[in-house]
């Protein structure tokens, strides 16, 4: 009976027998690879500026209306992304965040993507980083025995004013980069 319980736990991934490609890669093993693959905000400087009163967000879909309070509150803030945009984000469960990009000049709301480890962005840049490695590596260093799971990867996007354009996706477990 004891062996049956162990086999079931092992099959469902609740017991680990050691380090493998499936369980992850040690954080320290790819710090250099992360630095080499990272993209710089300075290389994606914005041309946008906005110094007037913000327009309220246009809540023209049920999905946008569902998060109306978050979107309205965020739209009152000064631009925090690409010169004239505000990024509003909210949690959607454990290791899950969603966001939207609000154009404070027009009120247009563009739904974003889902992240596991949050975002990195700047007011003076059109570069947006999903699953910022500085955030998740610090977390995985503290727990999960210092192992980064194979499903964690970083995506770099450039905002073109209408949509996020994927520039690069870096899978942290196999250290491979993919371009769109």
Long-range contacts (C-beta under 8 A, 24 or more apart in sequence): 19-147, 21-150, 21-173, 21-174, 22-150, 23-147, 23-149, 23-150, 24-144, 24-147, 24-148, 24-149, 24-150, 24-173, 25-147, 25-148, 25-150, 25-172, 25-173, 26-146, 26-147, 26-148, 27-137, 27-140, 27-141, 27-146, 27-147, 27-148, 28-146, 30-148, 30-172, 30-175, 31-137, 33-172, 33-175, 34-133, 34-137, 34-154, 34-170, 34-172, 37-154, 37-168, 37-170, 37-175, 37-177, 38-133, 39-127, 39-129, 39-156, 39-167, 39-168, 40-127, 41-122, 41-124, 41-125, 41-127, 42-125, 43-127, 44-125, 44-126, 44-127, 44-158, 45-124, 45-125, 45-126, 46-82, 46-83, 46-123, 46-124, 46-125, 46-126, 47-83, 48-79, 48-82, 48-83, 48-84, 48-85, 49-83, 49-84, 50-79, 50-83, 50-84, 50-104, 50-105, 52-105, 54-86, 54-104, 54-105, 54-107, 55-104, 55-105, 55-106, 55-107, 56-107, 57-102, 57-107, 57-108, 57-109, 58-106, 58-107, 58-108, 58-109, 59-109, 63-111, 64-100, 64-109, 64-111, 67-100, 71-100, 71-102, 71-109, 74-100, 74-102, 75-102, 75-104, 75-107, 78-123, 79-104, 79-123, 80-121, 80-122, 80-123, 81-121, 81-122, 81-123, 81-125, 81-126, 81-128, 81-159, 82-121, 82-123, 82-125, 82-126, 82-159, 83-123, 83-124, 85-159, 87-112, 87-119, 87-121, 87-128, 89-118, 89-119, 101-159, 101-164, 110-162, 110-163, 112-164, 113-155, 113-164, 116-151, 116-152, 117-152, 126-158, 126-159, 126-160, 127-156, 127-157, 127-158, 127-167, 128-156, 128-157, 128-158, 128-159, 128-164, 129-154, 129-155, 129-156, 129-157, 130-154, 130-155, 130-156, 130-157, 131-155, 133-172, 148-172, 148-173, 149-173, 150-174
